[in-house]
Amino acid sequence: MGVRTTDDLAAIRSAWDRLEEIVPLRGRKFFGAVDKSASDYFACVEVHDGEDPAELGLEPGTLPGGRYLRERLRFEPPELYDRIAPAFQALAATTQRDESRPEIEFYRRRDEVDVLFPVA
């Protein structure tokens, strides 16, 4: 479940702020998903048993599986966030992208993000 917004940096920050107000941070897996074809960004959180995304004001959805290249970033915020887009660009230079799947950010910890690039 998550919050959809544009891929504008201010809108992305606003989506994360809204999501963090709705659900507790502890005990959750958080993701960012970028749909390049629609210029959409989704701030996402895993659903726990018994939760209804609609009741929380969130959009339900499932992140697609498949093959992804991964780069793990370890930096203190906000530097961590500034390094995400360049990491995607570096991965894009190494392989052909699967245009049918989003680029994914997996927020492992406050200071650690896995950048996942969909491979064709």
KELO-391708 format. One record per residue: residue number from 1; residue in three letters; x, y, z of N, C-alpha, C, O, CB in turn. Coordinates in nm, 2 decimals, decimal comma. Glycine has a CB too. Layout:
! residues N
SITE NUM ala X Y Z X Y Z X Y Z X Y Z X Y Z
...
! end
This chain:
! residues 120
SITE 1 met 0,08 -0,12 0,00 0,00 0,00 0,00 0,09 0,12 0,00 0,20 0,12 0,05 -0,10 0,00 0,12
SITE 2 gly 0,04 0,23 -0,05 0,13 0,35 -0,06 0,06 0,48 -0,10 -0,07 0,48 -0,11 0,24 0,32 -0,15
SITE 3 val 0,14 0,58 -0,12 0,10 0,71 -0,16 0,16 0,74 -0,30 0,28 0,73 -0,32 0,14 0,82 -0,06
SITE 4 arg 0,07 0,77 -0,40 0,12 0,80 -0,53 0,14 0,95 -0,55 0,06 1,03 -0,50 0,02 0,75 -0,64
SITE 5 thr 0,25 0,99 -0,62 0,27 1,13 -0,65 0,35 1,14 -0,78 0,38 1,03 -0,84 0,35 1,20 -0,53
SITE 6 thr 0,39 1,26 -0,82 0,48 1,27 -0,93 0,62 1,25 -0,89 0,65 1,23 -0,77 0,46 1,42 -0,99
SITE 7 asp 0,71 1,24 -0,99 0,85 1,22 -0,96 0,93 1,34 -0,93 1,05 1,35 -0,94 0,92 1,14 -1,07
SITE 8 asp 0,86 1,45 -0,89 0,92 1,58 -0,85 0,97 1,56 -0,70 0,90 1,51 -0,62 0,81 1,69 -0,86
SITE 9 leu 1,09 1,61 -0,68 1,15 1,59 -0,54 1,06 1,64 -0,43 1,05 1,57 -0,33 1,28 1,65 -0,54
SITE 10 ala 1,01 1,76 -0,44 0,92 1,81 -0,34 0,80 1,73 -0,31 0,76 1,70 -0,20 0,88 1,96 -0,37
SITE 11 ala 0,74 1,68 -0,42 0,62 1,59 -0,41 0,66 1,46 -0,35 0,58 1,40 -0,27 0,56 1,57 -0,55
SITE 12 ile 0,77 1,40 -0,38 0,82 1,28 -0,32 0,84 1,29 -0,17 0,79 1,21 -0,09 0,95 1,23 -0,38
SITE 13 arg 0,90 1,40 -0,13 0,92 1,43 0,02 0,78 1,44 0,09 0,77 1,38 0,20 1,00 1,55 0,04
SITE 14 ser 0,69 1,51 0,02 0,56 1,52 0,08 0,48 1,39 0,09 0,42 1,36 0,19 0,47 1,62 -0,01
SITE 15 ala 0,50 1,30 -0,01 0,44 1,17 0,00 0,50 1,08 0,11 0,42 1,02 0,18 0,46 1,09 -0,14
SITE 16 trp 0,63 1,09 0,13 0,69 1,02 0,25 0,64 1,08 0,38 0,61 1,00 0,47 0,84 1,03 0,24
SITE 17 asp 0,63 1,21 0,39 0,58 1,27 0,51 0,44 1,22 0,54 0,41 1,19 0,66 0,59 1,42 0,50
SITE 18 arg 0,36 1,21 0,44 0,22 1,17 0,46 0,22 1,02 0,51 0,14 0,99 0,60 0,14 1,19 0,33
SITE 19 leu 0,29 0,94 0,44 0,29 0,80 0,47 0,34 0,77 0,61 0,29 0,69 0,69 0,38 0,72 0,37
SITE 20 glu 0,45 0,85 0,65 0,50 0,83 0,79 0,41 0,88 0,90 0,42 0,84 1,01 0,63 0,91 0,80
SITE 21 glu 0,31 0,97 0,86 0,21 1,01 0,96 0,10 0,91 0,97 0,04 0,90 1,08 0,15 1,14 0,91
SITE 22 ile 0,08 0,83 0,87 -0,03 0,73 0,87 0,01 0,60 0,94 -0,07 0,54 1,01 -0,07 0,70 0,73
SITE 23 val 0,13 0,55 0,91 0,17 0,42 0,96 0,29 0,43 1,05 0,38 0,52 1,02 0,19 0,32 0,85
SITE 24 pro 0,31 0,35 1,15 0,43 0,35 1,24 0,55 0,31 1,16 0,54 0,22 1,07 0,41 0,27 1,36
SITE 25 leu 0,66 0,37 1,19 0,79 0,33 1,12 0,85 0,20 1,16 0,90 0,13 1,08 0,89 0,44 1,14
SITE 26 arg 0,84 0,17 1,29 0,90 0,05 1,34 0,82 -0,08 1,30 0,70 -0,08 1,30 0,91 0,05 1,50
SITE 27 gly 0,90 -0,18 1,26 0,84 -0,31 1,23 0,78 -0,31 1,09 0,70 -0,40 1,06 0,74 -0,34 1,33
SITE 28 arg 0,82 -0,22 1,00 0,77 -0,21 0,87 0,88 -0,21 0,76 0,99 -0,18 0,79 0,68 -0,08 0,85
SITE 29 lys 0,84 -0,26 0,65 0,93 -0,25 0,53 0,88 -0,14 0,44 0,76 -0,14 0,41 0,94 -0,39 0,45
SITE 30 phe 0,97 -0,05 0,41 0,93 0,07 0,32 1,00 0,06 0,19 1,12 0,02 0,18 0,96 0,20 0,40
SITE 31 phe 0,93 0,10 0,09 0,98 0,10 -0,05 0,95 0,23 -0,12 0,84 0,29 -0,09 0,93 -0,02 -0,13
SITE 32 gly 1,03 0,27 -0,22 0,99 0,37 -0,31 0,99 0,30 -0,45 1,07 0,22 -0,48 1,09 0,49 -0,31
SITE 33 ala 0,89 0,34 -0,53 0,88 0,28 -0,67 0,86 0,39 -0,77 0,78 0,47 -0,75 0,77 0,17 -0,68
SITE 34 val 0,94 0,38 -0,87 0,94 0,49 -0,98 0,89 0,42 -1,11 0,95 0,33 -1,16 1,08 0,55 -1,00
SITE 35 asp 0,77 0,47 -1,15 0,72 0,43 -1,28 0,76 0,53 -1,38 0,69 0,63 -1,40 0,56 0,40 -1,28
SITE 36 lys 0,87 0,51 -1,46 0,92 0,61 -1,55 0,82 0,64 -1,66 0,82 0,75 -1,71 1,05 0,55 -1,61
SITE 37 ser 0,74 0,54 -1,71 0,65 0,56 -1,82 0,54 0,66 -1,79 0,50 0,74 -1,87 0,59 0,43 -1,86
SITE 38 ala 0,50 0,67 -1,66 0,40 0,76 -1,62 0,45 0,88 -1,53 0,37 0,96 -1,49 0,29 0,69 -1,54
SITE 39 ser 0,58 0,88 -1,51 0,64 0,98 -1,42 0,57 0,98 -1,28 0,55 1,09 -1,22 0,62 1,12 -1,48
SITE 40 asp 0,54 0,86 -1,23 0,48 0,84 -1,10 0,58 0,79 -1,00 0,68 0,72 -1,04 0,36 0,74 -1,11
SITE 41 tyr 0,57 0,83 -0,88 0,65 0,78 -0,77 0,55 0,73 -0,66 0,45 0,80 -0,63 0,74 0,89 -0,71
SITE 42 phe 0,58 0,62 -0,61 0,50 0,56 -0,50 0,58 0,54 -0,38 0,69 0,48 -0,38 0,44 0,42 -0,54
SITE 43 ala 0,54 0,60 -0,27 0,60 0,58 -0,13 0,52 0,47 -0,08 0,40 0,48 -0,06 0,60 0,71 -0,04
SITE 44 cys 0,58 0,35 -0,05 0,51 0,23 -0,02 0,55 0,17 0,12 0,67 0,19 0,16 0,54 0,12 -0,13
SITE 45 val 0,46 0,10 0,17 0,49 0,03 0,30 0,42 -0,11 0,29 0,31 -0,12 0,23 0,44 0,11 0,43
SITE 46 glu 0,48 -0,21 0,35 0,41 -0,34 0,35 0,29 -0,34 0,43 0,28 -0,27 0,53 0,51 -0,45 0,40
SITE 47 val 0,19 -0,42 0,39 0,06 -0,43 0,47 0,08 -0,54 0,57 0,13 -0,65 0,55 -0,05 -0,47 0,37
SITE 48 his 0,03 -0,51 0,69 0,03 -0,61 0,80 -0,11 -0,67 0,80 -0,21 -0,61 0,75 0,06 -0,54 0,94
SITE 49 asp -0,12 -0,79 0,85 -0,25 -0,87 0,86 -0,36 -0,78 0,92 -0,33 -0,71 1,03 -0,23 -1,00 0,93
SITE 50 gly -0,47 -0,78 0,86 -0,59 -0,71 0,92 -0,59 -0,56 0,88 -0,69 -0,49 0,91 -0,58 -0,72 1,07
SITE 51 glu -0,50 -0,51 0,81 -0,50 -0,37 0,76 -0,57 -0,36 0,63 -0,55 -0,44 0,54 -0,35 -0,31 0,75
SITE 52 asp -0,65 -0,25 0,62 -0,71 -0,22 0,49 -0,66 -0,09 0,44 -0,68 0,02 0,50 -0,87 -0,21 0,51
SITE 53 pro -0,58 -0,09 0,33 -0,52 0,03 0,28 -0,62 0,14 0,26 -0,59 0,26 0,28 -0,45 0,00 0,15
SITE 54 ala -0,74 0,11 0,21 -0,84 0,21 0,18 -0,88 0,28 0,31 -0,90 0,41 0,31 -0,96 0,15 0,11
SITE 55 glu -0,89 0,21 0,42 -0,93 0,27 0,55 -0,82 0,37 0,59 -0,85 0,47 0,66 -0,95 0,16 0,65
SITE 56 leu -0,70 0,34 0,56 -0,59 0,43 0,60 -0,57 0,54 0,50 -0,48 0,63 0,52 -0,46 0,35 0,61
SITE 57 gly -0,64 0,54 0,39 -0,63 0,65 0,29 -0,51 0,62 0,19 -0,46 0,71 0,13 -0,61 0,78 0,35
SITE 58 leu -0,48 0,49 0,18 -0,36 0,45 0,10 -0,41 0,37 -0,02 -0,52 0,31 -0,02 -0,26 0,38 0,18
SITE 59 glu -0,33 0,37 -0,13 -0,36 0,30 -0,25 -0,30 0,16 -0,24 -0,18 0,15 -0,21 -0,31 0,37 -0,38
SITE 60 pro -0,38 0,05 -0,26 -0,32 -0,08 -0,26 -0,24 -0,11 -0,38 -0,26 -0,05 -0,49 -0,43 -0,19 -0,24
SITE 61 gly -0,15 -0,20 -0,37 -0,07 -0,24 -0,48 0,04 -0,34 -0,45 0,06 -0,37 -0,33 0,00 -0,12 -0,54
SITE 62 thr 0,10 -0,40 -0,55 0,20 -0,50 -0,53 0,32 -0,47 -0,62 0,31 -0,43 -0,73 0,15 -0,64 -0,57
SITE 63 leu 0,44 -0,47 -0,56 0,56 -0,45 -0,63 0,59 -0,57 -0,71 0,59 -0,68 -0,65 0,68 -0,40 -0,54
SITE 64 pro 0,62 -0,56 -0,84 0,65 -0,68 -0,92 0,79 -0,74 -0,89 0,88 -0,67 -0,86 0,65 -0,64 -1,07
SITE 65 gly 0,79 -0,87 -0,90 0,92 -0,94 -0,88 1,00 -0,95 -1,01 0,97 -0,87 -1,10 0,89 -1,08 -0,83
SITE 66 gly 1,09 -1,03 -1,02 1,17 -1,05 -1,14 1,32 -1,02 -1,11 1,36 -1,00 -0,99 1,12 -0,95 -1,25
SITE 67 arg 1,40 -1,01 -1,21 1,54 -0,98 -1,19 1,57 -0,83 -1,18 1,52 -0,75 -1,26 1,62 -1,04 -1,31
SITE 68 tyr 1,65 -0,80 -1,08 1,69 -0,66 -1,06 1,84 -0,66 -1,03 1,89 -0,74 -0,96 1,61 -0,60 -0,94
SITE 69 leu 1,91 -0,55 -1,08 2,04 -0,52 -1,03 2,03 -0,45 -0,91 1,94 -0,37 -0,89 2,12 -0,44 -1,14
SITE 70 arg 2,12 -0,47 -0,81 2,11 -0,40 -0,68 2,24 -0,33 -0,65 2,35 -0,38 -0,67 2,08 -0,50 -0,57
SITE 71 glu 2,22 -0,21 -0,60 2,34 -0,14 -0,54 2,29 -0,10 -0,40 2,19 -0,03 -0,38 2,38 -0,01 -0,62
SITE 72 arg 2,37 -0,13 -0,30 2,34 -0,09 -0,16 2,41 0,04 -0,13 2,53 0,05 -0,14 2,38 -0,21 -0,06
SITE 73 leu 2,33 0,13 -0,08 2,39 0,27 -0,04 2,39 0,28 0,11 2,29 0,24 0,17 2,31 0,38 -0,10
SITE 74 arg 2,50 0,32 0,17 2,51 0,34 0,31 2,57 0,48 0,34 2,69 0,50 0,32 2,60 0,23 0,38
SITE 75 phe 2,48 0,57 0,38 2,52 0,70 0,41 2,42 0,76 0,51 2,31 0,71 0,52 2,53 0,79 0,28
SITE 76 glu 2,46 0,86 0,57 2,37 0,93 0,66 2,27 1,02 0,58 2,31 1,08 0,48 2,44 1,02 0,77
SITE 77 pro 2,14 1,02 0,61 2,05 1,12 0,55 2,10 1,26 0,58 2,15 1,28 0,69 1,90 1,09 0,59
SITE 78 pro 2,08 1,36 0,50 2,01 1,35 0,37 2,10 1,31 0,25 2,06 1,29 0,14 1,95 1,48 0,33
SITE 79 glu 2,23 1,29 0,28 2,32 1,25 0,17 2,28 1,12 0,11 2,29 1,10 -0,02 2,47 1,23 0,22
SITE 80 leu 2,23 1,03 0,19 2,18 0,90 0,13 2,07 0,92 0,02 2,08 0,86 -0,08 2,11 0,82 0,25
SITE 81 tyr 1,98 1,01 0,05 1,87 1,04 -0,05 1,93 1,10 -0,18 1,88 1,08 -0,29 1,76 1,13 0,01
SITE 82 asp 2,03 1,19 -0,16 2,09 1,25 -0,28 2,16 1,16 -0,37 2,19 1,19 -0,48 2,19 1,36 -0,23
SITE 83 arg 2,20 1,04 -0,32 2,27 0,94 -0,39 2,19 0,84 -0,47 2,24 0,76 -0,54 2,37 0,87 -0,30
SITE 84 ile 2,06 0,84 -0,44 1,97 0,74 -0,50 1,96 0,76 -0,65 1,98 0,66 -0,73 1,83 0,75 -0,44
SITE 85 ala 1,93 0,88 -0,70 1,91 0,90 -0,85 2,04 0,87 -0,92 2,04 0,80 -1,03 1,87 1,04 -0,88
SITE 86 pro 2,16 0,91 -0,88 2,28 0,88 -0,95 2,31 0,73 -0,95 2,37 0,68 -1,04 2,40 0,95 -0,88
SITE 87 ala 2,27 0,66 -0,84 2,29 0,51 -0,84 2,20 0,44 -0,95 2,25 0,35 -1,01 2,25 0,45 -0,70
SITE 88 phe 2,08 0,49 -0,96 1,99 0,44 -1,07 2,06 0,47 -1,21 2,06 0,38 -1,29 1,85 0,50 -1,06
SITE 89 gln 2,11 0,58 -1,22 2,17 0,62 -1,35 2,29 0,53 -1,38 2,31 0,49 -1,49 2,22 0,77 -1,35
SITE 90 ala 2,37 0,50 -1,28 2,49 0,42 -1,30 2,45 0,28 -1,33 2,51 0,21 -1,42 2,58 0,42 -1,17
SITE 91 leu 2,35 0,22 -1,27 2,30 0,09 -1,30 2,24 0,09 -1,44 2,26 -0,01 -1,52 2,19 0,04 -1,20
SITE 92 ala 2,17 0,19 -1,48 2,11 0,20 -1,62 2,22 0,19 -1,73 2,19 0,14 -1,84 2,03 0,32 -1,63
SITE 93 ala 2,34 0,24 -1,70 2,45 0,24 -1,80 2,51 0,10 -1,82 2,59 0,08 -1,91 2,55 0,34 -1,75
SITE 94 thr 2,47 0,01 -1,73 2,53 -0,13 -1,74 2,45 -0,23 -1,80 2,50 -0,34 -1,84 2,57 -0,17 -1,60
SITE 95 thr 2,32 -0,21 -1,82 2,23 -0,31 -1,87 2,11 -0,25 -1,94 2,08 -0,13 -1,93 2,19 -0,41 -1,76
SITE 96 gln 2,03 -0,34 -2,00 1,90 -0,30 -2,06 1,79 -0,30 -1,96 1,78 -0,40 -1,89 1,87 -0,38 -2,19
SITE 97 arg 1,72 -0,20 -1,95 1,61 -0,19 -1,85 1,48 -0,26 -1,90 1,45 -0,26 -2,02 1,58 -0,04 -1,82
SITE 98 asp 1,41 -0,32 -1,80 1,28 -0,38 -1,83 1,18 -0,27 -1,81 1,16 -0,23 -1,69 1,25 -0,50 -1,74
SITE 99 glu 1,13 -0,21 -1,92 1,04 -0,10 -1,91 0,91 -0,13 -1,85 0,83 -0,03 -1,81 1,02 -0,04 -2,05
SITE 100 ser 0,87 -0,25 -1,83 0,74 -0,29 -1,77 0,74 -0,29 -1,62 0,63 -0,30 -1,56 0,70 -0,42 -1,82
SITE 101 arg 0,86 -0,27 -1,56 0,86 -0,28 -1,41 0,93 -0,15 -1,36 1,01 -0,09 -1,43 0,94 -0,40 -1,36
SITE 102 pro 0,89 -0,11 -1,24 0,95 0,01 -1,18 1,09 -0,01 -1,12 1,13 -0,12 -1,10 0,86 0,06 -1,07
SITE 103 glu 1,16 0,10 -1,11 1,28 0,11 -1,03 1,24 0,11 -0,89 1,14 0,18 -0,85 1,37 0,23 -1,07
SITE 104 ile 1,30 0,04 -0,80 1,26 0,03 -0,66 1,37 0,07 -0,56 1,49 0,04 -0,58 1,22 -0,12 -0,63
SITE 105 glu 1,33 0,14 -0,46 1,42 0,17 -0,35 1,37 0,09 -0,23 1,25 0,10 -0,19 1,42 0,33 -0,32
SITE 106 phe 1,45 0,01 -0,17 1,42 -0,06 -0,05 1,49 0,00 0,07 1,61 -0,01 0,08 1,45 -0,22 -0,06
SITE 107 tyr 1,41 0,06 0,16 1,47 0,13 0,28 1,49 0,02 0,39 1,41 -0,01 0,46 1,37 0,24 0,33
SITE 108 arg 1,62 -0,03 0,39 1,65 -0,13 0,49 1,67 -0,08 0,63 1,62 -0,14 0,72 1,79 -0,20 0,45
SITE 109 arg 1,72 0,04 0,64 1,74 0,11 0,77 1,74 0,26 0,74 1,74 0,30 0,63 1,88 0,06 0,84
SITE 110 arg 1,75 0,34 0,85 1,75 0,48 0,83 1,87 0,53 0,74 1,86 0,63 0,67 1,77 0,55 0,97
SITE 111 asp 1,98 0,45 0,75 2,10 0,50 0,68 2,14 0,40 0,57 2,26 0,39 0,53 2,21 0,52 0,77
SITE 112 glu 2,05 0,31 0,52 2,08 0,21 0,42 1,96 0,19 0,33 1,85 0,16 0,37 2,12 0,08 0,49
SITE 113 val 1,99 0,20 0,20 1,89 0,18 0,09 1,94 0,09 -0,01 2,06 0,10 -0,06 1,84 0,31 0,03
SITE 114 asp 1,87 -0,01 -0,06 1,90 -0,09 -0,17 1,83 -0,03 -0,29 1,71 -0,01 -0,29 1,86 -0,24 -0,16
SITE 115 val 1,91 0,00 -0,39 1,86 0,06 -0,52 1,84 -0,06 -0,61 1,94 -0,13 -0,64 1,95 0,17 -0,58
SITE 116 leu 1,72 -0,09 -0,66 1,69 -0,20 -0,75 1,65 -0,16 -0,89 1,55 -0,09 -0,90 1,59 -0,29 -0,68
SITE 117 phe 1,73 -0,20 -0,99 1,71 -0,16 -1,12 1,65 -0,28 -1,20 1,72 -0,39 -1,21 1,84 -0,10 -1,19
SITE 118 pro 1,53 -0,27 -1,27 1,48 -0,39 -1,33 1,55 -0,42 -1,46 1,58 -0,34 -1,55 1,33 -0,36 -1,37
SITE 119 val 1,59 -0,55 -1,47 1,67 -0,60 -1,58 1,58 -0,67 -1,68 1,49 -0,75 -1,65 1,78 -0,70 -1,53
SITE 120 ala 1,60 -0,64 -1,81 1,53 -0,70 -1,92 1,57 -0,84 -1,94 1,51 -0,91 -2,02 1,54 -0,62 -2,05
! end
